[in-house]
Amino acid sequence: MAQIDERSVWEKIADQLRSRSMWMLHYCTGCGAVELPPSMTSRFDMERLGMGPMATPRQADIFLITGYLSAKTLRRVIYTYEKMADPKYVIGFGSCTINGGIYYDSYSTINRLDYYLPVDLYIAGCMPRPEAILNAFNTLMEMIRKGEANGWKKYKENYEWYKQNQLRSLGEVIVHDQFHE
């Protein structure tokens, strides 16, 4: 049975345009950061797809999380995600964001990123090669065009569920340091 697309004409046009110009913010916490620069440079050149890095969350559309997360870094990831403007998309790199990777049994490692933030797309592997990264970006672009990349809407609709998971793991989500108090 065919799925009915309930988006308005303007939403469809906006999604077409969004998919062709995406700015990313990468949160590099582990070895996933090693595979990202080759994806940006001349051999693979992700800018030809309309993607480029951004310096601040307020300008970014895509949030790349490239490695394992500890409870301490999860707090900052949530803070950063909530500073991004809608629509926003999350990509988890490697097995660390899926199941904790080689640190799965550590007391301080977060094992399932999608319990705390809506992940639109995971890239499997330890670590994914630049070819897999570019393939994932193409997949995300197609998901945006079809209106399927809607994790940011799910976060709003299920905010209490995400917040309870965050509080269960962190105690509190507020970042306490000299920059955030």
Short mmCIF file of the C-alpha atoms (twelve columns), coordinates in Angstrom:
data_MODEL
# 
_entry.id   MODEL 
# 
loop_
_atom_site.group_PDB 
_atom_site.id 
_atom_site.type_symbol 
_atom_site.label_atom_id 
_atom_site.label_alt_id 
_atom_site.label_comp_id 
_atom_site.label_asym_id 
_atom_site.label_seq_id 
_atom_site.Cartn_x 
_atom_site.Cartn_y 
_atom_site.Cartn_z 
_atom_site.pdbx_PDB_model_num 
ATOM 1   C CA . MET A 1   0.000  0.000  0.000  1 
ATOM 2   C CA . ALA A 2   1.383  3.419  -0.962 1 
ATOM 3   C CA . GLN A 3   2.151  5.890  1.796  1 
ATOM 4   C CA . ILE A 4   0.273  9.194  1.550  1 
ATOM 5   C CA . ASP A 5   2.438  12.321 1.781  1 
ATOM 6   C CA . GLU A 6   0.522  14.838 3.910  1 
ATOM 7   C CA . ARG A 7   3.039  17.672 3.596  1 
ATOM 8   C CA . SER A 8   1.947  20.902 1.964  1 
ATOM 9   C CA . VAL A 9   3.414  22.035 -1.336 1 
ATOM 10  C CA . TRP A 10  5.520  24.616 0.511  1 
ATOM 11  C CA . GLU A 11  6.902  21.991 2.892  1 
ATOM 12  C CA . LYS A 12  7.855  19.803 -0.068 1 
ATOM 13  C CA . ILE A 13  9.631  22.719 -1.757 1 
ATOM 14  C CA . ALA A 14  11.386 23.647 1.502  1 
ATOM 15  C CA . ASP A 15  12.533 20.044 1.989  1 
ATOM 16  C CA . GLN A 16  13.923 19.968 -1.563 1 
ATOM 17  C CA . LEU A 17  15.920 23.131 -0.858 1 
ATOM 18  C CA . ARG A 18  17.023 21.985 2.612  1 
ATOM 19  C CA . SER A 19  18.408 18.753 1.214  1 
ATOM 20  C CA . ARG A 20  20.715 20.633 -1.159 1 
ATOM 21  C CA . SER A 21  22.397 22.906 1.358  1 
ATOM 22  C CA . MET A 22  23.177 21.342 4.715  1 
ATOM 23  C CA . TRP A 23  25.576 22.682 7.260  1 
ATOM 24  C CA . MET A 24  26.957 20.341 9.853  1 
ATOM 25  C CA . LEU A 25  28.297 20.620 13.342 1 
ATOM 26  C CA . HIS A 26  30.467 17.723 14.415 1 
ATOM 27  C CA . TYR A 27  30.954 16.632 17.977 1 
ATOM 28  C CA . CYS A 28  34.105 14.550 17.861 1 
ATOM 29  C CA . THR A 29  34.529 12.470 21.006 1 
ATOM 30  C CA . GLY A 30  36.531 9.545  19.744 1 
ATOM 31  C CA . CYS A 31  38.162 7.895  16.804 1 
ATOM 32  C CA . GLY A 32  35.254 8.807  14.503 1 
ATOM 33  C CA . ALA A 33  36.830 12.203 14.051 1 
ATOM 34  C CA . VAL A 34  39.659 10.596 12.081 1 
ATOM 35  C CA . GLU A 35  37.421 9.588  9.165  1 
ATOM 36  C CA . LEU A 36  35.608 12.909 8.851  1 
ATOM 37  C CA . PRO A 37  38.420 15.111 7.410  1 
ATOM 38  C CA . PRO A 38  39.065 12.810 4.424  1 
ATOM 39  C CA . SER A 39  35.354 13.089 3.612  1 
ATOM 40  C CA . MET A 40  35.719 16.861 3.437  1 
ATOM 41  C CA . THR A 41  38.894 17.041 1.360  1 
ATOM 42  C CA . SER A 42  39.472 16.813 -2.365 1 
ATOM 43  C CA . ARG A 43  39.234 13.047 -2.889 1 
ATOM 44  C CA . PHE A 44  35.686 12.690 -1.539 1 
ATOM 45  C CA . ASP A 45  34.712 16.396 -1.397 1 
ATOM 46  C CA . MET A 46  31.425 16.502 0.455  1 
ATOM 47  C CA . GLU A 47  30.994 20.172 -0.463 1 
ATOM 48  C CA . ARG A 48  29.971 19.060 -3.946 1 
ATOM 49  C CA . LEU A 49  26.883 17.617 -2.234 1 
ATOM 50  C CA . GLY A 50  26.125 21.011 -0.692 1 
ATOM 51  C CA . MET A 51  27.486 20.116 2.745  1 
ATOM 52  C CA . GLY A 52  29.949 22.059 4.791  1 
ATOM 53  C CA . PRO A 53  31.103 22.426 8.391  1 
ATOM 54  C CA . MET A 54  29.777 25.131 10.690 1 
ATOM 55  C CA . ALA A 55  31.292 26.569 13.833 1 
ATOM 56  C CA . THR A 56  28.192 27.104 15.936 1 
ATOM 57  C CA . PRO A 57  25.027 25.106 16.646 1 
ATOM 58  C CA . ARG A 58  22.788 28.035 15.741 1 
ATOM 59  C CA . GLN A 59  23.958 27.843 12.107 1 
ATOM 60  C CA . ALA A 60  24.022 24.049 11.723 1 
ATOM 61  C CA . ASP A 61  21.395 21.711 10.294 1 
ATOM 62  C CA . ILE A 62  23.124 18.393 10.931 1 
ATOM 63  C CA . PHE A 63  24.635 17.285 14.231 1 
ATOM 64  C CA . LEU A 64  27.290 14.599 13.745 1 
ATOM 65  C CA . ILE A 65  28.241 12.634 16.819 1 
ATOM 66  C CA . THR A 66  31.414 10.753 16.014 1 
ATOM 67  C CA . GLY A 67  32.347 8.452  18.838 1 
ATOM 68  C CA . TYR A 68  31.463 7.287  22.294 1 
ATOM 69  C CA . LEU A 69  29.702 9.520  24.782 1 
ATOM 70  C CA . SER A 70  30.264 9.633  28.498 1 
ATOM 71  C CA . ALA A 71  27.681 11.005 30.897 1 
ATOM 72  C CA . LYS A 72  29.697 14.216 31.070 1 
ATOM 73  C CA . THR A 73  29.766 14.705 27.299 1 
ATOM 74  C CA . LEU A 74  26.124 13.660 26.862 1 
ATOM 75  C CA . ARG A 75  25.122 16.674 28.937 1 
ATOM 76  C CA . ARG A 76  26.910 18.962 26.459 1 
ATOM 77  C CA . VAL A 77  25.524 17.115 23.434 1 
ATOM 78  C CA . ILE A 78  21.963 17.640 24.691 1 
ATOM 79  C CA . TYR A 79  22.708 21.299 25.426 1 
ATOM 80  C CA . THR A 80  24.150 21.766 21.928 1 
ATOM 81  C CA . TYR A 81  21.268 19.934 20.232 1 
ATOM 82  C CA . GLU A 82  18.724 22.133 21.964 1 
ATOM 83  C CA . LYS A 83  20.550 25.261 20.730 1 
ATOM 84  C CA . MET A 84  20.191 24.202 17.085 1 
ATOM 85  C CA . ALA A 85  17.343 25.684 15.045 1 
ATOM 86  C CA . ASP A 86  14.605 23.481 13.600 1 
ATOM 87  C CA . PRO A 87  14.676 21.490 11.413 1 
ATOM 88  C CA . LYS A 88  17.767 19.668 12.653 1 
ATOM 89  C CA . TYR A 89  19.086 16.212 11.975 1 
ATOM 90  C CA . VAL A 90  21.315 13.883 13.998 1 
ATOM 91  C CA . ILE A 91  23.727 11.335 12.537 1 
ATOM 92  C CA . GLY A 92  25.470 8.840  14.813 1 
ATOM 93  C CA . PHE A 93  28.861 7.608  13.584 1 
ATOM 94  C CA . GLY A 94  30.057 4.135  14.315 1 
ATOM 95  C CA . SER A 95  29.180 1.457  16.792 1 
ATOM 96  C CA . CYS A 96  29.875 3.706  19.799 1 
ATOM 97  C CA . THR A 97  26.717 5.739  19.270 1 
ATOM 98  C CA . ILE A 98  24.672 2.592  18.639 1 
ATOM 99  C CA . ASN A 99  25.786 0.319  21.485 1 
ATOM 100 C CA . GLY A 100 28.764 1.910  23.243 1 
ATOM 101 C CA . GLY A 101 31.366 0.211  21.047 1 
ATOM 102 C CA . ILE A 102 34.350 -1.262 22.843 1 
ATOM 103 C CA . TYR A 103 33.382 0.699  25.965 1 
ATOM 104 C CA . TYR A 104 29.868 -0.829 26.164 1 
ATOM 105 C CA . ASP A 105 30.397 -2.159 29.703 1 
ATOM 106 C CA . SER A 106 31.932 1.003  31.163 1 
ATOM 107 C CA . TYR A 107 29.915 2.654  33.935 1 
ATOM 108 C CA . SER A 108 30.263 6.086  32.337 1 
ATOM 109 C CA . THR A 109 29.591 5.243  28.668 1 
ATOM 110 C CA . ILE A 110 26.224 5.976  27.093 1 
ATOM 111 C CA . ASN A 111 25.155 2.923  25.092 1 
ATOM 112 C CA . ARG A 112 22.104 4.078  23.107 1 
ATOM 113 C CA . LEU A 113 22.183 7.632  21.817 1 
ATOM 114 C CA . ASP A 114 18.604 7.373  20.540 1 
ATOM 115 C CA . TYR A 115 17.332 7.113  24.133 1 
ATOM 116 C CA . TYR A 116 18.504 10.699 24.735 1 
ATOM 117 C CA . LEU A 117 18.226 12.400 21.344 1 
ATOM 118 C CA . PRO A 118 16.357 11.480 18.167 1 
ATOM 119 C CA . VAL A 119 18.865 9.983  15.734 1 
ATOM 120 C CA . ASP A 120 17.807 10.276 12.111 1 
ATOM 121 C CA . LEU A 121 20.536 8.034  10.739 1 
ATOM 122 C CA . TYR A 122 23.263 5.765  12.060 1 
ATOM 123 C CA . ILE A 123 26.418 4.928  10.137 1 
ATOM 124 C CA . ALA A 124 27.558 1.454  11.169 1 
ATOM 125 C CA . GLY A 125 31.189 0.476  11.438 1 
ATOM 126 C CA . CYS A 126 34.164 1.051  13.619 1 
ATOM 127 C CA . MET A 127 34.939 3.560  12.151 1 
ATOM 128 C CA . PRO A 128 32.954 4.112  8.955  1 
ATOM 129 C CA . ARG A 129 35.034 4.840  5.858  1 
ATOM 130 C CA . PRO A 130 34.587 8.101  3.919  1 
ATOM 131 C CA . GLU A 131 32.606 6.197  1.271  1 
ATOM 132 C CA . ALA A 132 30.114 5.086  3.928  1 
ATOM 133 C CA . ILE A 133 29.935 8.626  5.299  1 
ATOM 134 C CA . LEU A 134 29.109 10.084 1.881  1 
ATOM 135 C CA . ASN A 135 26.576 7.325  1.277  1 
ATOM 136 C CA . ALA A 136 24.926 8.197  4.599  1 
ATOM 137 C CA . PHE A 137 24.799 11.882 3.655  1 
ATOM 138 C CA . ASN A 138 23.127 10.956 0.356  1 
ATOM 139 C CA . THR A 139 20.648 8.798  2.276  1 
ATOM 140 C CA . LEU A 140 19.900 11.663 4.673  1 
ATOM 141 C CA . MET A 141 19.387 14.052 1.751  1 
ATOM 142 C CA . GLU A 142 16.894 11.620 0.230  1 
ATOM 143 C CA . MET A 143 15.139 11.213 3.591  1 
ATOM 144 C CA . ILE A 144 14.812 15.006 3.871  1 
ATOM 145 C CA . ARG A 145 13.414 15.286 0.342  1 
ATOM 146 C CA . LYS A 146 10.799 12.627 1.139  1 
ATOM 147 C CA . GLY A 147 9.941  14.195 4.505  1 
ATOM 148 C CA . GLU A 148 11.160 11.126 6.417  1 
ATOM 149 C CA . ALA A 149 13.938 12.794 8.442  1 
ATOM 150 C CA . ASN A 150 11.765 14.144 11.222 1 
ATOM 151 C CA . GLY A 151 13.622 13.334 14.425 1 
ATOM 152 C CA . TRP A 152 13.348 16.959 15.518 1 
ATOM 153 C CA . LYS A 153 9.544  16.655 15.404 1 
ATOM 154 C CA . LYS A 154 9.685  13.405 17.397 1 
ATOM 155 C CA . TYR A 155 11.825 15.168 20.016 1 
ATOM 156 C CA . LYS A 156 9.153  17.818 20.491 1 
ATOM 157 C CA . GLU A 157 6.294  15.313 20.515 1 
ATOM 158 C CA . ASN A 158 8.051  12.922 22.935 1 
ATOM 159 C CA . TYR A 159 10.003 15.488 24.932 1 
ATOM 160 C CA . GLU A 160 8.944  14.080 28.308 1 
ATOM 161 C CA . TRP A 161 10.163 10.577 27.371 1 
ATOM 162 C CA . TYR A 162 13.551 11.905 26.215 1 
ATOM 163 C CA . LYS A 163 13.819 14.141 29.297 1 
ATOM 164 C CA . GLN A 164 13.094 11.206 31.651 1 
ATOM 165 C CA . ASN A 165 15.842 9.142  29.986 1 
ATOM 166 C CA . GLN A 166 18.234 12.078 30.243 1 
ATOM 167 C CA . LEU A 167 17.440 12.631 33.908 1 
ATOM 168 C CA . ARG A 168 17.711 8.912  34.709 1 
ATOM 169 C CA . SER A 169 21.274 8.810  33.340 1 
ATOM 170 C CA . LEU A 170 22.487 12.263 34.272 1 
ATOM 171 C CA . GLY A 171 20.574 13.302 37.375 1 
ATOM 172 C CA . GLU A 172 20.212 16.744 35.837 1 
ATOM 173 C CA . VAL A 173 20.843 17.977 32.326 1 
ATOM 174 C CA . ILE A 174 22.019 21.485 33.182 1 
ATOM 175 C CA . VAL A 175 25.652 22.182 32.290 1 
ATOM 176 C CA . HIS A 176 27.598 23.661 35.228 1 
ATOM 177 C CA . ASP A 177 30.777 25.459 34.269 1 
ATOM 178 C CA . GLN A 178 32.036 29.021 33.929 1 
ATOM 179 C CA . PHE A 179 30.352 29.445 30.511 1 
ATOM 180 C CA . HIS A 180 26.842 28.168 31.263 1 
ATOM 181 C CA . GLU A 181 25.906 29.446 34.729 1 
# 
